[in-house]
Amino acid sequence: MEKRIGNKDKFPTSSFKITASVSD
């Protein structure tokens, strides 16, 4: 999960929120 948070810099906040929802 740490890697996904780090990738936040590469992906837009909107996309990150979607990814976070999937992880959640």
TAVEN-V558317 format. One record per pair of residues at least 4 apart in sequence whose C-alpha atoms are under 7 Angstrom apart, sorted by the first residue. I is the first residue (numbers start at 1). J is the second residue. If there is no record, write none. Layout:
I J
I J
This chain:
1 5
2 6
3 7
4 8
7 11
8 12
8 13
8 16
11 15
11 16
12 16
13 17
14 18
15 19
16 20
17 21
18 22
19 23
20 24
